[in-house]
């Protein structure tokens, strides 16, 4: 790609970034944004999103999209999706929002801050970027299913690797679906605390949260046995 074309792409991304931030401030308001940041819990997100009435789905998706700029975790937003819209629509809107944020982190890494992100990630996830290049969809899906690496960091690593955008998106969607399904199920049952379906969704949630630690222990155990 010619330097001129790359500069045009970077300029376009910066413009989109600036427009997104300005739109968020104008649409939601600085006071509400500060409130969202300081009270990032599913119930509070639900209250804020529903205050926009018919625009609630759009606002929810938009908040998910710009979330990487705020350094907020994805989990409370996904749970809030189920709490606000129910399991089906919560899952749908959460997946749309998280996939858009996945596109955002990937694009920022590949086209705008590639060199800076390489320096930032240097030594932290050795070999992961090579795995993304060689195994593509499978590696991305596995990284999303077992979230040992934070959601947004996966996008940044993929952006500096040679994985294709299509493989990245397919892997992200496959890997994100199980976790989003469980989290929105839990969110949709927050109003049914004490019922069997709530406890079932809570057990699934606990297993999901414990999965990274379980995976690490399995890897360490197998590594120790291999050394012997």
C-alpha positions in Angstrom: 0.0 0.0 0.0 1.4 3.4 -1.0 2.3 5.9 1.8 -0.3 8.4 0.4 -3.1 5.8 0.6 -2.1 4.8 4.1 -2.1 8.5 5.2 -5.6 8.9 3.7 -6.8 5.8 5.6 -5.3 7.1 8.9 -6.8 10.5 8.4 -10.2 8.9 7.7 -10.0 6.7 10.9 -9.0 9.7 13.0 -11.9 11.6 11.6 -14.3 8.8 12.4 -12.8 8.5 15.9 -13.3 12.2 16.5 -16.8 12.2 15.1 -17.7 9.2 17.3 -16.4 10.9 20.5 -18.1 14.2 19.7 -21.4 12.4 18.8 -21.3 10.5 22.1 -20.8 13.7 24.1 -23.5 15.5 22.2 -26.0 12.6 22.2 -25.5 11.4 25.7 -24.0 14.5 27.4 -20.8 14.8 29.4 -22.6 14.5 32.7 -24.2 11.2 31.7 -20.9 9.9 30.3 -19.2 10.6 33.6 -22.2 9.0 35.4 -21.9 5.9 33.2 -18.2 5.6 33.9 -18.5 6.0 37.6 -21.5 3.6 38.0 -20.7 0.9 35.5 -23.1 -1.8 36.7 -25.9 -3.5 34.7 -28.7 -1.8 36.6 -27.2 1.6 36.1 -26.5 1.0 32.4 -30.1 -0.2 32.1 -31.5 3.0 33.7 -29.4 5.2 31.5 -30.1 3.4 28.2 -33.9 3.1 28.8 -34.0 6.9 29.5 -33.6 7.3 25.7 -36.9 5.6 25.0 -37.3 4.3 21.4 -33.6 5.1 20.8 -32.5 2.7 23.5 -31.2 -0.1 21.2 -29.2 2.4 19.1 -27.7 4.0 22.2 -26.9 0.6 23.7 -25.1 -0.5 20.5 -23.3 2.8 20.2 -22.1 2.6 23.8 -20.7 -0.8 23.1 -19.1 0.5 20.0 -17.2 3.3 21.7 -16.5 1.4 24.9 -12.9 0.6 23.9 -12.2 4.4 24.0 -13.3 4.4 27.7 -11.2 1.4 28.8 -14.4 -0.1 30.4 -14.8 -3.9 30.5 -17.2 -5.6 28.1 -18.9 -8.0 30.6 -21.1 -5.4 32.4 -22.4 -4.2 29.1 -23.3 -7.7 27.9 -25.1 -8.5 31.1 -26.9 -5.2 30.8 -28.0 -6.2 27.3 -30.0 -9.1 28.7 -31.3 -7.0 31.6 -32.6 -4.3 29.3 -33.9 -6.1 26.3 -34.4 -9.7 27.4 -32.3 -12.7 26.3 -33.0 -12.8 22.6 -32.7 -9.1 21.8 -30.1 -8.5 24.4 -27.9 -11.2 22.8 -28.5 -9.7 19.3 -27.8 -6.1 20.3 -24.8 -7.1 22.5 -23.3 -9.1 19.6 -23.8 -6.2 17.2 -22.2 -3.8 19.6 -19.2 -6.0 20.6 -18.6 -6.9 16.9 -18.5 -3.2 16.0 -16.0 -2.6 18.9 -14.0 -5.6 17.7 -13.8 -3.9 14.2 -12.8 -0.7 15.9 -9.8 -2.2 17.9 -8.7 -4.2 14.9 -8.8 -1.1 12.6 -7.0 1.2 15.1 -4.3 -1.4 15.5 -3.8 -2.2 11.8 -4.2 1.2 10.2 -3.6 3.9 12.8 -1.4 2.9 15.7 0.3 -0.3 14.5 3.9 0.7 15.5 2.8 2.1 18.9 0.7 -0.9 19.7 3.6 -3.2 18.7 5.7 -1.4 21.3 3.0 -1.5 23.9 2.4 -5.3 23.5 6.1 -6.2 23.0 6.9 -9.2 25.3 3.4 -9.4 26.8 1.8 -12.0 24.5 4.7 -13.6 22.8 3.7 -16.1 20.1 0.0 -15.1 20.2 0.2 -12.9 17.2 2.0 -15.7 15.3 -0.8 -18.1 16.3 -3.4 -15.7 14.9 -1.5 -15.7 11.6 -1.1 -19.5 11.4 -4.4 -20.7 12.8 -6.6 -17.7 12.2 -10.2 -18.3 12.9 -9.5 -21.1 15.4 -7.1 -19.1 17.5 -9.3 -16.0 17.6 -12.4 -18.1 18.5 -10.5 -19.8 21.3 -9.2 -16.5 22.6 -12.7 -15.2 22.7 -14.3 -18.3 24.3 -11.7 -18.5 27.1 -11.0 -14.9 27.8 -7.5 -15.2 29.2 -6.6 -12.1 27.1 -8.9 -9.1 27.5 -11.5 -8.6 24.8 -10.0 -5.4 23.3 -6.4 -6.6 23.5 -7.3 -9.5 21.2 -8.4 -7.0 18.6 -5.1 -5.0 19.0 -3.0 -8.2 18.7 -4.9 -9.3 15.6 -4.5 -5.9 14.0 -0.7 -6.1 14.2 -0.6 -9.7 13.0 -1.2 -10.8 9.4 -4.6 -12.4 9.9 -7.2 -11.4 7.4 -10.1 -9.2 8.5 -12.6 -11.8 7.4 -11.0 -14.6 9.5 -10.7 -12.2 12.5 -14.5 -11.4 12.3 -15.6 -15.0 11.8 -13.4 -16.1 14.7 -14.6 -13.3 16.9 -18.3 -14.0 16.2 -17.9 -17.7 16.8 -15.9 -17.2 20.0 -17.9 -14.4 21.4 -21.3 -16.1 21.0 -21.1 -18.6 23.9 -20.0 -16.0 26.5 -22.6 -13.4 25.2 -25.3 -16.1 25.4 -24.5 -16.9 29.0 -24.1 -13.2 30.1 -27.3 -12.0 28.5 -29.1 -15.0 29.9 -28.0 -14.0 33.4 -28.9 -10.4 32.7 -32.4 -11.4 31.5 -33.0 -13.2 34.7 -31.8 -10.5 37.1 -35.5 -9.7 37.7 -36.1 -13.3 38.7 -33.7 -13.7 41.6 -34.5 -16.8 43.6 -36.0 -18.8 40.7 -34.4 -22.0 39.3 -33.7 -20.3 35.9 -31.8 -17.5 37.7 -29.6 -20.0 39.6 -29.0 -22.0 36.4 -27.8 -18.9 34.6 -25.8 -17.9 37.6 -24.0 -21.3 37.6 -23.2 -20.8 33.9 -21.9 -17.4 34.6 -19.6 -18.7 37.4 -18.3 -21.4 35.1 -17.6 -18.8 32.4 -15.7 -16.5 34.8 -13.8 -19.5 36.2 -12.8 -20.8 32.7 -9.6 -18.8 32.3 -8.2 -19.9 35.7 -9.3 -23.5 35.0 -7.6 -23.4 31.6 -4.4 -21.9 33.1 -4.2 -24.6 35.8 -4.7 -27.4 33.1 -1.9 -25.9 31.0 0.4 -25.6 34.0 -0.4 -29.2 35.1 0.3 -30.6 31.6 3.5 -28.5 31.4 4.7 -29.9 34.7 4.0 -33.5 33.7 5.8 -32.9 30.4 8.9 -31.6 32.2 9.0 -34.8 34.3 
